[in-house]
Amino acid sequence: MLATTRRSALLSAFATTGLAAFGHRAFAQETGAVGAAVDKFAQEVMAAFPDQPGLGVTVVENGKVTLAKGYGVKKLGTQDRCDENTVFGIASNTKAMTAALIGMLVEEGKVAWDDPVTKHLPQFQMSDPTVTKLMTVRDLLVHRSGLTLGAGDLMIWPAPTHTRADIVAGLKYLPIGGQFRGGYAYDNVLYVAAGALIEAVTGQKWETVIKARIFDPLGMTSTVSSPALVDRARRAEPHARLGPPVRGLGPQTVLPFDASFDAAGPAGGVNSTPKDIAKWMQVQLALGMLPDARRLWSEPTAREMWKPQTITTSTDGPTDENPVRPSIQAYALGWFVQDHRGERLLWHTGGLAGFISYTGLLPGRKSGIMVMTNAEETPVLRSLRYGGPDRLQGRSDFDWIASSKRVQAEADANTIKDAAKMTTPSSGAKPSLPLAAYAGVYRDPWYGTVTITVTGKGKKQALHVAFDKTPALSGRLDPFDGETFKTTFDDRTQEDAFFSFDLKDGKVVGTLVKAVSPLADFSYDYQDLRLIKES
């Protein structure tokens, strides 16, 4: 990623305290009962779900690394085995690192958690001027802004050409769908803004800061801030089920490796290995302290980052079918916080095309587990994200593999039903206007333009749609039901969309968009587009 001439300034700060030397220590993996139990369980999970290509699993047990191992293969159809040095995308597990960077800047007096964002980013705007004025640095990190779930994610996914500055500038056009500080809705774009704030305060790129202040002092030599920097020979390849009838079902398929996540790096760009991530887990569990008793951040800062800020859900607690269902769950600064069988659990998941991951920490035991996978197999991750913390507690009295199989079977059946409903026209009516009437340039103020053109002549005439800042979202746009059309993107790894055109006085004036698949990731936030026809 980009480097700056001021990188040496941060490194010199570590050198004066001796922190840089920690990066050269040899990796140590000790034996332990928990590590052995998780290793055994991971092998059972791989055997139970043979379509899973590979895994990386790390266990820290009472502050010591007792497991850092790869399972399966980096790519289906090969014998290239995963090991402790295989690189996986950890996606939103990056968020805790971005929060930690801000925590270090808070300790240095360069920023405060409750500073107005505009103090450090004068150009920062939300669509509501009052929210702009009240938004604090803390608010950027805790998913209570009033933005809807995944709002603005088409500026970061899939592989758009928006820059980090474009994403921050687009915030002022995203509608506030909820109440500011009145509820929870997960977003990515405000973590991009947090990265921009770090850049404004330090005068350096976020990529430079995270390397100098986290990766280098921890000795995370194989960890990078962008998939574009991953060593091709060591990376795990992404996989997913692409259908039919919808993405999420069908045979396991190798996906193209997406290296274009730079702009949204602060929200999910980090790629790491089982061996490297152990060091990150250790410093978290040690409240910012390194093994040589020096610190990356203070204990008060560590506890501040773990303090619940936004309630995300509440329930009646555990059930027979889900014995770890939390009574209450909240979001802290880059972490979810909840109870797990009577103990505090800090956790986060991450997801990108072909990669899903999970970190779970039990601070009371100074223990944790990290699971990295190279496929979008939710029952695999579910088995390990619940069975793993159970084993950190020394128990294995619930069959998470069987439970995950049952839950997935029910979800698949419901998905097939929902997909059938969504892909069957309700009336079968034809468009009311000639195809050429739907062609034109459509603009959304936060995303940019979508261009619809006419191809062919006569009976071969058809529409083509292109999301102009997202090359992957380009393909046919076919009549579906009246004024609703359906895409068939050339890149069949992408989620298709319905375009429902709005007519006024016999002319097309705009269109609303939504995903076709009920399994579409929320980052395909087509529904947030308000496309107005310009020409």
C-alpha positions in Angstrom: 0.0 0.0 0.0 1.0 3.6 0.0 3.9 4.8 2.2 4.8 8.2 3.3 8.0 10.0 4.3 6.7 10.3 7.8 6.6 6.6 8.4 10.0 6.8 10.2 8.5 9.1 12.8 6.2 6.5 14.1 8.8 3.8 13.9 11.2 5.9 15.9 8.7 6.2 18.7 8.7 2.4 19.0 12.5 2.2 18.8 13.0 4.5 21.8 10.9 2.2 24.0 12.3 -1.0 22.5 8.9 -2.2 21.1 10.3 -2.8 17.6 12.5 -5.6 18.9 9.4 -7.6 19.8 8.8 -8.2 16.2 11.9 -10.4 15.9 11.0 -12.9 18.6 10.5 -16.5 17.6 6.9 -17.7 17.4 6.1 -20.0 20.3 3.2 -22.5 20.4 2.8 -24.5 23.6 0.7 -27.5 24.3 -2.5 -27.3 26.2 -5.8 -29.1 26.8 -7.9 -26.4 25.2 -5.7 -26.3 22.1 -5.9 -30.1 21.8 -9.7 -30.0 22.2 -10.2 -27.3 19.6 -7.8 -29.1 17.2 -9.8 -32.3 17.6 -13.1 -30.4 17.1 -11.8 -28.6 14.0 -10.9 -32.0 12.4 -14.4 -33.2 13.3 -15.9 -30.2 11.6 -13.9 -30.7 8.5 -15.0 -34.3 8.3 -18.6 -33.4 8.8 -18.6 -30.8 6.1 -16.3 -32.3 3.3 -17.1 -29.4 0.9 -15.2 -27.0 3.1 -11.9 -26.4 1.3 -9.8 -25.1 4.2 -9.6 -23.6 7.6 -7.1 -21.7 9.8 -7.6 -22.0 13.6 -5.8 -20.2 16.4 -6.2 -20.8 20.1 -4.7 -18.7 22.9 -5.0 -20.4 26.3 -4.4 -18.4 29.4 -2.3 -16.0 27.4 -0.3 -18.8 25.6 -0.6 -19.9 22.0 -1.6 -23.5 22.1 -2.9 -23.9 18.5 -2.1 -22.2 15.3 -2.9 -24.6 12.4 -4.3 -25.0 9.0 -6.7 -27.6 7.8 -7.7 -28.7 4.3 -6.5 -27.0 1.2 -6.1 -23.5 -0.1 -7.9 -24.3 -3.3 -10.3 -27.1 -4.2 -8.9 -29.5 -6.7 -5.3 -29.1 -5.4 -3.2 -30.7 -2.8 -1.8 -27.3 -1.6 -2.4 -27.7 2.1 -3.4 -24.9 4.5 -0.9 -24.3 7.4 -0.2 -21.8 10.1 1.3 -19.4 7.5 -1.6 -19.5 5.0 -3.1 -16.0 4.5 -6.9 -15.5 4.8 -9.0 -12.4 4.5 -10.3 -11.5 8.0 -12.7 -8.8 6.7 -14.5 -7.0 9.5 -12.2 -8.4 12.2 -10.1 -5.4 10.9 -12.5 -3.1 12.8 -11.0 -3.8 16.2 -7.6 -2.9 14.8 -8.9 0.4 13.5 -10.5 1.1 16.9 -7.2 0.3 18.6 -5.3 2.8 16.4 -7.7 5.5 17.5 -7.3 4.4 21.1 -3.6 4.9 20.8 -4.1 8.4 19.4 -6.5 9.2 22.3 -3.7 8.2 24.7 -1.4 10.6 22.9 -3.9 13.5 23.3 -4.2 13.8 19.5 -7.9 13.0 19.6 -10.6 12.2 22.1 -13.3 9.6 21.9 -16.0 12.2 22.2 -14.5 14.9 20.0 -16.8 16.0 17.2 -15.8 14.3 14.0 -15.7 17.6 12.2 -12.9 18.8 14.6 -10.6 16.4 12.7 -12.4 16.0 9.4 -13.9 19.5 8.6 -15.4 18.1 5.3 -17.3 15.4 7.1 -21.1 15.6 6.6 -24.1 13.4 7.1 -27.4 14.0 5.4 -28.9 15.5 8.5 -27.0 18.6 9.6 -27.8 17.9 13.3 -26.3 14.5 13.1 -23.2 16.0 11.4 -22.8 18.4 14.3 -23.3 15.7 17.0 -21.4 12.8 15.5 -18.3 12.0 17.6 -15.3 9.8 17.0 -16.9 7.2 19.2 -20.1 7.3 17.1 -18.1 6.3 14.0 -17.3 3.0 15.6 -20.5 1.8 17.3 -23.2 1.4 14.6 -25.7 3.9 16.1 -25.6 6.6 13.5 -29.1 6.1 12.1 -27.8 4.8 8.8 -29.6 1.6 7.7 -27.9 -1.8 7.6 -25.0 -1.7 5.2 -25.9 1.7 3.9 -23.5 2.9 1.2 -21.7 -0.4 0.8 -22.0 -0.3 -2.9 -19.2 2.3 -2.6 -16.9 -0.4 -1.2 -18.3 -3.6 -2.7 -18.0 -5.4 -5.1 -14.7 -4.0 -6.4 -15.9 -0.4 -7.2 -13.6 2.4 -8.2 -14.7 4.8 -5.4 -11.7 6.2 -3.4 -11.7 6.6 0.3 -12.4 10.3 -0.2 -15.4 9.4 -2.4 -16.8 7.2 0.3 -16.5 9.9 3.0 -18.0 12.5 0.6 -20.9 10.2 -0.2 -22.0 10.1 3.4 -23.9 13.4 3.1 -26.3 11.8 0.6 -27.1 8.6 2.5 -30.5 8.8 4.1 -30.8 8.5 7.9 -33.3 5.7 8.1 -33.2 5.4 11.9 -32.8 7.6 14.9 -29.3 8.9 15.7 -28.1 7.0 18.8 -31.5 5.5 19.0 -30.7 1.9 17.8 -28.3 -0.4 16.1 -27.6 -1.0 12.4 -24.3 -2.3 11.3 -22.4 -0.3 8.8 -19.0 -0.2 7.1 -18.8 3.3 5.6 -18.3 5.0 9.0 -15.2 2.8 9.7 -13.9 4.1 6.4 -14.5 7.6 7.8 -12.6 6.5 11.0 -9.7 5.5 8.8 -9.8 8.9 7.1 -9.8 10.6 10.5 -6.7 8.6 11.5 -5.1 9.9 8.3 -6.0 13.5 9.1 -4.7 13.3 12.6 -1.4 11.5 11.8 -0.7 12.9 8.4 -0.1 9.3 7.2 -2.1 6.8 5.3 -4.1 4.3 7.4 -2.2 1.5 5.7 1.1 3.0 7.0 -0.2 3.6 10.5 -1.6 0.1 11.0 1.7 -1.4 9.8 3.8 0.8 12.0 1.7 0.7 15.1 0.3 -2.8 15.1 1.8 -5.2 12.6 5.5 -4.2 13.1 5.6 -4.1 16.9 3.7 -7.3 17.2 5.9 -9.1 14.6 2.9 -9.8 12.3 5.2 -10.1 9.3 2.8 -12.0 7.1 -0.2 -9.7 7.8 -1.1 -7.0 5.3 -3.6 -4.1 5.1 -4.9 -5.0 1.7 -5.6 -8.2 -0.3 -3.5 -6.6 -3.1 -0.4 -7.2 -0.9 -1.0 -10.9 -0.2 1.7 -13.3 -1.3 0.0 -15.3 -4.0 1.9 -18.5 -3.1 0.6 -18.4 0.4 -2.9 -17.2 0.1 -6.1 -19.2 0.5 -8.4 -18.9 -2.5 -12.0 -17.9 -2.0 -14.9 -20.2 -2.6 -18.7 -20.0 -2.6 -21.8 -21.8 -3.8 -23.2 -19.9 -6.7 -26.4 -21.8 -7.4 -28.9 -22.6 -8.8 -31.4 -21.3 -7.9 -29.5 -18.6 -5.9 -26.1 -17.8 -4.6 -25.6 -19.8 -1.4 -26.8 -23.1 -2.9 -25.3 -25.4 -5.4 -21.8 -26.8 -5.8 -18.7 -25.2 -4.2 -17.0 -23.0 -6.7 -13.6 -21.2 -6.7 -14.1 -17.5 -7.0 -11.7 -14.9 -8.5 -9.5 -13.4 -5.8 -10.6 -9.8 -5.3 -7.6 -7.6 -4.6 -9.4 -4.3 -4.8 -10.5 -3.5 -1.3 -8.0 -0.6 -0.6 -10.5 2.2 -0.2 -12.4 0.4 2.5 -9.4 -1.0 4.2 -10.2 0.4 7.7 -13.5 -1.5 7.6 -12.2 -4.8 6.4 -9.0 -4.9 4.4 -6.6 -6.9 6.7 -5.4 -10.3 5.6 -3.6 -12.5 8.1 -2.5 -16.0 9.1 -3.2 -18.3 12.1 0.3 -17.8 13.3 0.2 -14.0 13.0 -3.2 -13.4 14.4 -2.2 -15.2 17.6 -0.1 -12.2 18.5 -3.0 -9.8 18.0 -5.2 -12.0 20.2 -2.5 -12.1 22.9 -2.1 -8.3 23.1 -5.9 -7.9 23.3 -6.2 -10.5 26.1 -3.3 -8.8 27.9 -5.1 -5.4 27.8 -2.5 -3.9 25.5 0.6 -5.4 27.1 3.3 -7.2 25.1 5.1 -10.3 26.4 8.1 -8.1 27.5 5.7 -6.0 29.7 5.8 -3.0 27.4 2.5 -1.7 26.0 0.8 -0.8 22.8 -2.0 0.8 24.7 -3.0 1.2 28.4 -5.3 -1.0 30.5 -7.9 1.9 30.7 -7.9 2.2 26.9 -8.3 -1.6 26.6 -11.3 -1.6 28.9 -12.8 1.4 27.1 -12.7 -0.5 23.8 -14.5 -3.4 25.4 -17.2 -1.3 27.1 -20.7 -1.9 25.6 -21.9 1.2 23.7 -24.9 0.1 21.6 -27.4 -2.6 22.5 -27.8 -4.9 19.5 -30.2 -7.5 20.7 -31.8 -8.9 23.8 -33.5 -12.3 24.4 -34.9 -14.5 27.1 -31.6 -16.2 27.2 -30.5 -19.8 26.5 -32.8 -22.5 25.1 -32.4 -26.2 24.7 -31.7 -25.7 21.0 -29.3 -22.8 21.6 -27.7 -23.1 25.0 -25.4 -20.1 24.4 -28.1 -17.6 23.3 -27.2 -14.4 25.1 -29.5 -12.5 27.3 -28.1 -9.3 26.0 -25.7 -8.4 23.3 -24.0 -5.0 22.6 -21.4 -3.4 20.3 -18.4 -1.8 21.9 -15.5 -0.2 20.0 -14.8 -2.7 17.2 -16.1 -5.7 19.3 -19.5 -7.3 20.1 -19.9 -8.0 23.8 -22.2 -10.6 25.3 -22.6 -13.4 27.8 -21.5 -17.0 26.9 -22.6 -19.5 29.5 -22.1 -17.1 32.3 -18.9 -15.5 31.1 -18.2 -12.3 29.1 -17.4 -13.0 25.5 -15.9 -10.5 23.0 -16.3 -11.4 19.4 -16.5 -10.3 15.8 -17.2 -12.0 12.5 -15.9 -11.0 9.1 -17.1 -11.7 5.6 -15.9 -11.0 2.0 -16.5 -12.9 -1.2 -15.3 -16.4 -0.4 -14.0 -15.7 3.1 -15.7 -15.7 6.5 -14.0 -15.5 9.9 -14.6 -15.3 13.6 -12.7 -14.1 16.6 -13.9 -14.9 20.1 -12.2 -13.9 23.4 -13.0 -14.9 27.0 -11.1 -12.2 28.9 -11.7 -13.8 32.2 -9.7 -16.8 31.1 -7.2 -14.8 29.0 -8.2 -17.2 26.3 -9.6 -16.9 22.7 -10.1 -18.6 19.4 -9.8 -17.3 15.8 -11.3 -19.1 12.9 -10.5 -18.2 9.3 -12.2 -20.0 6.4 -11.9 -19.8 2.6 -15.5 -20.5 1.8 -18.9 -19.0 2.6 -20.0 -22.1 4.6 -22.1 -20.8 7.5 -22.6 -24.1 9.2 -18.8 -24.6 9.4 -18.3 -21.2 10.9 -21.4 -21.6 13.2 -20.1 -24.9 14.5 -16.7 -23.4 15.4 -17.9 -20.0 16.7 -20.0 -21.7 19.3 -18.2 -25.0 19.8 -14.9 -23.2 20.1 -15.7 -21.0 23.1 -17.4 -24.0 24.7 -14.0 -25.8 24.5 -12.3 -22.7 25.9 -14.5 -23.3 28.9 -13.6 -27.0 29.0 -16.9 -28.3 27.9 -18.2 -30.2 24.8 -21.7 -31.2 26.0 -23.6 -29.8 23.0 -23.4 -31.1 19.5 -22.8 -27.9 17.5 -22.2 -29.9 14.3 -25.6 -31.6 14.3 -27.2 -28.3 15.3 -25.6 -26.4 12.5 -26.6 -29.0 9.9 -30.2 -28.8 11.1 -30.2 -25.0 11.1 -28.7 -24.9 7.6 -31.1 -27.5 6.2 -34.0 -25.4 7.4 -32.5 -22.2 6.0 -31.9 -23.8 2.6 -35.5 -25.1 2.4 -36.8 -21.6 3.2 -34.4 -20.0 0.7 -35.6 -22.2 -2.1 -39.2 -21.3 -1.3 -38.4 -17.6 -1.1 -36.3 -17.7 -4.3 -39.2 -19.3 -6.2 -41.6 -16.6 -5.1 -39.1 -13.8 -6.0 -38.2 -15.2 -9.4 -41.8 -15.8 -10.5 -43.5 -12.8 -12.1 -46.8 -11.9 -10.4 -48.6 -10.8 -13.5 -46.4 -11.6 -16.5 -47.2 -8.2 -18.0 -44.9 -6.8 -20.6 -43.2 -3.3 -20.3 -45.6 -0.5 -21.2 -43.0 1.3 -23.2 -40.5 0.4 -26.0 -37.1 -0.8 -24.6 -35.4 2.4 -25.8 -37.6 4.4 -23.4 -35.8 2.8 -20.4 -32.3 3.6 -21.7 -30.4 6.5 -20.3 -28.1 7.7 -17.6 -29.5 7.4 -14.0 -27.8 9.1 -11.1 -27.8 8.4 -7.4 -26.1 11.1 -5.3 -24.0 8.9 -3.1 -23.2 6.1 -5.6 -22.9 7.9 -8.9 -24.3 6.8 -12.3 -25.9 3.7 -13.7 -26.1 3.6 -17.5 -28.7 1.6 -19.5 -28.1 1.3 -23.2 -29.9 -0.5 -26.1 -28.0 -3.2 -27.9 -29.0 -5.1 -31.1 -31.8 -4.3 -33.5 -35.3 -5.6 -34.3 -36.2 -8.8 -32.4 -32.6 -9.0 -31.1 -32.9 -5.6 -29.4 -32.1 -5.8 -25.7 -31.0 -3.6 -22.8 -27.6 -3.5 -21.1 -27.0 -2.1 -17.7 -23.7 -0.9 -16.2 -23.0 0.4 -12.7 -20.4 2.8 -13.9 -18.2 2.7 -10.9 -18.5 -1.0 -10.4 -17.2 -2.9 -13.5 -18.4 -6.3 -12.1 -22.0 -5.1 -12.1 -22.6 -5.1 -15.9 -24.8 -7.2 -18.1 -28.2 -7.8 -19.6 -31.4 -6.1 -18.3 -34.4 -8.1 -19.3 -38.1 -7.5 -18.9 -39.5 -9.5 -15.9 -42.9 -8.2 -14.8 -44.5 -5.0 -16.1 -42.1 -2.1 -15.3 -39.8 -4.4 -13.4 -36.7 -5.7 -15.2 -34.1 -8.2 -14.0 -30.3 -8.2 -14.5 -28.1 -11.0 -15.7 -24.7 -9.8 -14.9 -21.8 -11.1 -17.0 -19.9 -11.9 -13.8 -22.1 -14.7 -12.4 -20.4 -14.4 -9.0 -22.4 -11.2 -8.4 -25.9 -10.7 -7.0 -28.5 -9.9 -9.7 -31.0 -7.2 -9.1 -34.5 -6.1 -10.0 -35.0 -2.6 -11.5 -38.5 -1.3 -10.9 -39.0 1.8 -13.2 -41.1 4.8 -12.2 -43.1 6.4 -15.0 -44.7 9.8 -15.0 -46.7 11.2 -17.9 -45.7 8.2 -20.0 -41.9 8.8 -19.5 -39.4 7.0 -17.3 -38.2 9.3 -14.5 -36.3 7.0 -12.2 -35.9 3.5 -10.8 -35.7 1.6 -7.6 -33.4 -1.4 -7.3 -33.3 -4.5 -5.0 -31.5 -7.8 -4.9 -33.1 -10.8 -6.4 -31.8 -13.4 -4.0 -33.1 -13.6 -0.4 -29.5 -14.6 0.5 -27.9 -11.5 -0.9 -25.3 -10.1 1.4 -26.4 -6.8 2.9 -23.4 -5.1 1.3 -25.3 -5.3 -2.0 -27.4 -2.4 -0.8 -29.2 -1.9 -4.1 -32.3 -0.8 -2.1 -30.6 2.3 -0.9 -30.2 3.6 -4.4 -32.5 6.4 -5.5 -31.7 6.5 -9.3 -33.1 9.5 -11.1 -33.0 9.5 -14.9 -30.8 12.3 -16.2 -31.0 11.7 -19.9 
